[in-house]
Amino acid sequence: MGSIVRIDDRDDPRIAAYRDIRERDLVGRAGHFIAEGDVVVRVLLNASRYAPVSLLLAEKRVAALEAEVAGLPDDVPVFVAPQGILDAIAGFPMHRGILALGRRAAFPPTDELLRALPKQALVLGLFGIANHDNVGGIFRNAAAFGADLVLLDSDCCDPLYRKAIRVSAGNVLRVPFAQLGVGEDMVGRLAAHGFETFALSPAGASSLADAPRPDRAALLFGAEGPGLPESVLSRVKTICIAMAPGVDSLNVATTSGIVLNHFSRMR
């Protein structure tokens, strides 16, 4: 069982990783991440790829996680503080009252991840998506529709940013992902592993409704506004979602849900 540690001082060095959360979000946590809220923390505590380092709970929320706390290893402390102290530690009102510090997982190289996928596989590729809400929403959809892997280019934001994890309802911790380095060729890598790749674009050459479902499908999404670069669109099949006149595009997370639903139903 994780050890319960009472915290009565916002400057207690034992909870330094939780102090001024928003500012720390911007500079990173050296191999760790913050999980926030009941749902997300439960996912972390049951995740196979990530390990909890510690928990920080408001006094009133301890009972809600009693069973999970009882199952923690002895070396995972559970810090408990009055709501006012917790808010002072975080630097803003923490209404959810449940935080955890997780340890980042080291995934295998991208080629190894792709090679290990089953014969029938569904992969998402993200280009330049820097909005944490959108990344979180895409991961939530990826989990809901059974995607096997998410690849992000070097211009995407970190999926393990606190807000992205929260918006994903913890599913960033469930769906494997890899972030490519600057200049790495995602399209070429997918082709080398037998994937037929479809790029989403308002100017797509064919409709999503007519898109086939190959055994290995990769779906590419770009940031709202600029979309996917021409250097990507020119190398793959482009598809669009039929919409009412006068509406040219959808939010990228919404788009991913619609497209994933189409491809997963045909599996």
N, C-alpha and C positions, 0 to 999 in steps of 0.2 A: 504494500500500500504506500502511495506517495505520502511523504511527511508533511503535515500541516504546519505552516510557519506564519505566525501573526506579524503583520506589518502595521506600525503606527506612525511611521515617519516617511514622507514622500522621498526623502533623501537617503533612505536606507540603501546601502550599496548592493544589497542582494537583489534588488529589483531594478537595477540600472538599465537593463535591456528594455524595460517597459516605459521608461521615463521619456516624456515629450515625444509621444508616438509619431505625430505628424512630421516633426522635424527629422526624426530618425528614418521615417519612410523615404525621405528624399536622399539620404546619404547611404542607405543600406545597412545591413546588419551582419556583415562578415560571416556568411554561411548559415544564417538563420532567417526566420520570417515570423511574422505575427499573425496568429489566427484569432478572429474576433467573433464572439457570439456563440450561443448555444449550439446551433446546427453545425457551424464550421468546426468548432472545437471537438465536437463528438466525432466528426469525420476524421480529424487529425488523430484522435486517440485510437481510432480503429483502422487507420491507414497502414498499408503494408510497406509503403516506400519511404515514409517519413516518420521520424521519431520525435515525441515531445521532449523538450528540455525542462520546462517548468510551466506552471499555471499561475495566474493571478486572478482571484475571484473576489467579488464583493461579498460581504458577509451574508447578505440575503440570498445569494445564488449558490451557496455551498450545497444545500440540500438537493438542488436540481441535478447536480452532478455527483451525488453521493456514490452511486454504483461505479461510475467511471473512475472516480478518485480511488476507490477501494481496489481497483484493478491495476493501478499504476505501479511501476517498479519503485523500490525504496529510494532510488537515487533521483527521482523526479519530484522536486519540492512543489507543494501547493501553497502559494502565498495567499493569505486572506487578509483583506483590509476593509475598514468601514467605507461606505460609498464616497464620502467626502475625500478621504485619503486616496482612494482609487482614481477619482477625477483629477486630483492634484498631480498624481503620478503621470497620468496619461496626458495631461495638459488641456483637456476638454471633457465635458460631461460624458461619462461612459455608461449610457443607459442600459446597455446589454449586461454590463457587469461581469463579463466572462472573457478572459484573454488567455492565450497560451503562446509560448515561444517554441517554435518548431525548428528542427534541423533540416537543412536542405539535403536532398538526395543527389547522389552522383549517378546520372544516367549514362549508359553506354554510348559510344559514338553513334551519330545519326545513321550511318550505313549499317551498323550492327542492329539498331532498332528496326530499321526497315527490313533487313534480312530475316529477322525473327518473327515478322508478322505472318499470320496464316495465309493460305492461298487466296481466300476471300477476305479482303481487308479494305477499310475505309479510312483515309487520311485527310486531314485538313492542313492547308498551307496558308499562313497569314503573312501579308506584306505590309509593312509600315503602319500597323495598327497600334497607335500609341495611347489610345484612350482606355483606361483601366476598366471602365464600365463595359465597354464593348468586348474587351478580351475576356472578362469574367462571364459575360453573357454567352459568348461563343463556347467557352469551356462547359458551361452548364448544358448547352444544346448538344455539344459533342458527347457528353456523358449520357444524356437522355436518349440519343439516337444511335448509340453503340459505336461511335468512332473509336478506332484503335490507337490513333496517334495524332498529335498536333505538332506541326513544324512551324516555327516562327523565324522570320528573317531578322537580321541584325538591327533593323529599325523599329521592331515591335517593342512594346513595354514589357516589363518583367511580369510574368503571370503570377509570381509569388509575392507581388506587392499586396499589402493588406486589403485594399479595396477590391482588387481583382478577385482575390480568394473569396471575399464576402459576397460579391455579386454572383459568383459562380456557385454559391451555396456549398462551398467546400469541394466542388468537383475538379478544381485545378489539382487537388491532392489525389484524385482518382484516375484522371486521364494522363497517360504518359505524354511527355512533350520534350522537344529539343529545340534550342535556339541556335541557328546557324551563325557563323562568323561573317564578317564583312567580306563581300565578294563571293561567297559560296553559292553554287548554282543549285537551287532547290529543284527546278524543273528537270535539269539533267539527272540529278540524283534520283528523283522519282521514276524517270524513264528507265534508268539503269536497273531498277528493281521491279520492272514490269507493270508500273502503274499507268493507266490511262487517265490523263489529267484534264479537268474541266475548269475553266476560269469564269467567274461570275462578272458580268459587265452589263450595264443598261443597253449597250450596243451589241450584245451577243449575237452571233450568227444564227443561232437556233434557240428554240424555247426549252426551258427546263422540262416542260411537260413531255417533250419528245426525246429527252436525253436517255440513252441506254444505261444499263447498270452493269459494267464489266466486273469481273471477279475482283480486280484491284482498281479502285477508283480513288483519285485524289482531287479534292475540291479547293480551289484557290480563291481567296478573298483579299481585297485591298482596303485601304483606309477610305472612310467617307470623304468625298470631295475628289481627291486625285485618283482614287481607284487603283487598279493594278497598272504597273508600268507597261508601255507598249512592248518592251523587250520580253515581257512575259506573255502578253496576249498574243503576240505573233507566233508563238511556239506551241500553243495548245488549242484545244477546242474551246470556243467561247459560247456561253449560254446566258440567257436572260430570263427574268420572271415577267410574265405578262401582267400589266397593270392598267389601270384606268387612264384615259387620256389626260395629259397635263401633269402627271406624276412621273418623275423620271427615275426615282430610286427609293430604296428603303434603307433604314438603319442596318448596318452591316451585321449586327447580332441577330436582328430579325430575319435578315436574308439567310443567314447560316441555318436558322431553325427550319425555314421553309425548304431549303435545298437538302438538308440532312434528312428531313422527313421523306422527301421524294426518293432519295437514294437508299435509305434504310428500308423502306417498305418494299423495295424491289430486290432485296438481298435474298 
